[in-house]
């Protein structure tokens, strides 16, 4: 590891030496990361009906379809032609015994294992289901008949009067049959009623317990006494059960709205939406030969892949993805996917907030360099800074950073806000917001602290940011657009800020943003006027009181209309991200200890309101104030459960029965429980994690800087070892 710059070293020492002593770093211990694999299918299986999934003891995966038996070849499902005598035959059913595959044909059943000896002749066209017990006895079922193949001969099993045959199951050396919501058990070659339920769909077995799946959850029955061993489980992600599969110490449950895993410690992991499955109607679940879980749905075969990794290894995945397909002129770019989820159809597009998100990516790389001395990270950060510098130089407004820019004729977002450069080659986007300016302050501050090794590099950052601050100062704390008017949100003037009551968060946020920017500008330029203006705003215009006003005061405050927007009618979660990003510079560059103490208290006040989100960005920025009580565990939980798939799939949770929904409220919090990131829509940190449904059908992919920023911040602050 290379030595930090003297500037960076001072900041790290200042942070670590809190009043309570050193803050211990958490080890980056390995965890289990889940991800999805969706297998392709050969042309011959396009539109096929998938019926059953089996995995042979050597790991060969078979799928029964209405077009024959398919087999997984690497990552592609195709009809199995490997056994030439069976290649042209279409099995009616397949099952497994001791890891060996058994086939049922219209006139026989057989297996290729045990030297091909298992074989039984059947009357043609009578039976269409097959199960094999541990002792080798075979039970077959048709619409009108049941048969038991035992001791080399087929014997008929009497059915209950007046019913057709239902679904067959076997466990150890016993056979079970579901008929019209009743479970029958074969004992001494006689079928007897074992249990009567309601809307029974499937069975599974573990130890001496039978699990009964229904249209409304599942429950357990003792195989010895028939008494209930597990009360009805209905508080589930979805209760219409299609299959049950005990795997190791967990229970995997298939439903018509996805699959979920009930772990031995009581956790529920829900796998639904195209992030995880081709479609949500689950047919069958099996464990493969590597410990992963295969899930067969109506439209194909999927796998939930589990691997052990560290946060560092996870970060490397996002790092590579960004460099391979998200680098547009140095911006960290969003992808538009012309075909949902298909990265081969990806286009890098401009967005309204290229300056914002790219600053966060730049900061992640700067933190990475500050933590590791990695020259690749340093180069990445400076390449992005070059793109950000051009945001200011590409337009004639002087210190006005554009939102983004693109080659002439290829703009994508908000096409009415663009202006030609004049060279016939480029266009730039105006209407810049406070989000971008605050992000520039944050990004420049982190770059300056961690990655500017020379005086020339420090001056480069100072010059860029000085232009922005000079623009604001000469325009009375407004960001002036091409029309000579302030942009919609680029407003920090006291007349505008103090127009809001303390019950509207803009008064607090805008004050914190401007004071933090002035503090940082004073730090990097040495211009005393920035300090003087900040003190004037703090003490003469009430910005100190604005900043330290408790966020618990924020509430519904109608009637404050800004250019058509009712500013007090709801809580805007983007304001939380904007606040915490502003807090980084506000606290870190405070002019004196008293200010730093006041700002730390204000940050704590805001964090207390947000801590149930377990947002690592909020938690770790709060940690930078020197506190020990910043919920490191919650931040790590979010990072570890963060999905590797960053495609914006449509995700629904409003149907779930295992969550507590809330009525309409000011904060727009739709449920009580915090769902893992992998079970909700993929968003940046400016989206509420308590939103039930969302997504755009897989038409965009985020880059992954959302993970990298808090991870490398934590590494730099020595919260994670």
Secondary structure as GFF3:
##gff-version 3
##sequence-region A 1 721
A	DSSP	alpha_helix	6	16	.	.	.	ID=ss1
A	DSSP	beta_strand	31	38	.	.	.	ID=ss2
A	DSSP	beta_strand	40	41	.	.	.	ID=ss3
A	DSSP	three_ten_helix	43	45	.	.	.	ID=ss4
A	DSSP	beta_strand	50	55	.	.	.	ID=ss5
A	DSSP	beta_strand	61	65	.	.	.	ID=ss6
A	DSSP	beta_strand	68	73	.	.	.	ID=ss7
A	DSSP	beta_strand	76	79	.	.	.	ID=ss8
A	DSSP	three_ten_helix	84	86	.	.	.	ID=ss9
A	DSSP	beta_strand	93	97	.	.	.	ID=ss10
A	DSSP	beta_strand	100	105	.	.	.	ID=ss11
A	DSSP	beta_strand	108	111	.	.	.	ID=ss12
A	DSSP	three_ten_helix	114	116	.	.	.	ID=ss13
A	DSSP	beta_strand	119	121	.	.	.	ID=ss14
A	DSSP	beta_strand	129	132	.	.	.	ID=ss15
A	DSSP	beta_strand	138	141	.	.	.	ID=ss16
A	DSSP	beta_strand	146	150	.	.	.	ID=ss17
A	DSSP	beta_strand	153	157	.	.	.	ID=ss18
A	DSSP	beta_strand	167	171	.	.	.	ID=ss19
A	DSSP	beta_strand	174	179	.	.	.	ID=ss20
A	DSSP	beta_strand	182	187	.	.	.	ID=ss21
A	DSSP	beta_strand	190	196	.	.	.	ID=ss22
A	DSSP	beta_strand	200	206	.	.	.	ID=ss23
A	DSSP	beta_strand	209	214	.	.	.	ID=ss24
A	DSSP	beta_strand	217	222	.	.	.	ID=ss25
A	DSSP	beta_strand	228	233	.	.	.	ID=ss26
A	DSSP	beta_strand	241	247	.	.	.	ID=ss27
A	DSSP	beta_strand	250	255	.	.	.	ID=ss28
A	DSSP	beta_strand	258	262	.	.	.	ID=ss29
A	DSSP	beta_strand	268	271	.	.	.	ID=ss30
A	DSSP	beta_strand	282	287	.	.	.	ID=ss31
A	DSSP	beta_strand	293	297	.	.	.	ID=ss32
A	DSSP	beta_strand	300	309	.	.	.	ID=ss33
A	DSSP	alpha_helix	311	325	.	.	.	ID=ss34
A	DSSP	beta_strand	327	328	.	.	.	ID=ss35
A	DSSP	beta_strand	331	332	.	.	.	ID=ss36
A	DSSP	beta_strand	334	337	.	.	.	ID=ss37
A	DSSP	three_ten_helix	343	345	.	.	.	ID=ss38
A	DSSP	beta_strand	346	349	.	.	.	ID=ss39
A	DSSP	alpha_helix	354	372	.	.	.	ID=ss40
A	DSSP	alpha_helix	375	393	.	.	.	ID=ss41
A	DSSP	beta_strand	405	407	.	.	.	ID=ss42
A	DSSP	three_ten_helix	415	417	.	.	.	ID=ss43
A	DSSP	beta_strand	418	420	.	.	.	ID=ss44
A	DSSP	beta_strand	426	429	.	.	.	ID=ss45
A	DSSP	alpha_helix	434	450	.	.	.	ID=ss46
A	DSSP	alpha_helix	455	474	.	.	.	ID=ss47
A	DSSP	beta_strand	478	480	.	.	.	ID=ss48
A	DSSP	beta_strand	486	491	.	.	.	ID=ss49
A	DSSP	alpha_helix	494	497	.	.	.	ID=ss50
A	DSSP	alpha_helix	506	525	.	.	.	ID=ss51
A	DSSP	alpha_helix	528	539	.	.	.	ID=ss52
A	DSSP	alpha_helix	543	548	.	.	.	ID=ss53
A	DSSP	three_ten_helix	551	553	.	.	.	ID=ss54
A	DSSP	beta_strand	561	562	.	.	.	ID=ss55
A	DSSP	beta_strand	565	566	.	.	.	ID=ss56
A	DSSP	alpha_helix	574	588	.	.	.	ID=ss57
A	DSSP	alpha_helix	593	610	.	.	.	ID=ss58
A	DSSP	three_ten_helix	611	613	.	.	.	ID=ss59
A	DSSP	alpha_helix	616	623	.	.	.	ID=ss60
A	DSSP	alpha_helix	632	641	.	.	.	ID=ss61
A	DSSP	three_ten_helix	677	679	.	.	.	ID=ss62
A	DSSP	beta_strand	700	701	.	.	.	ID=ss63
A	DSSP	alpha_helix	705	716	.	.	.	ID=ss64
###
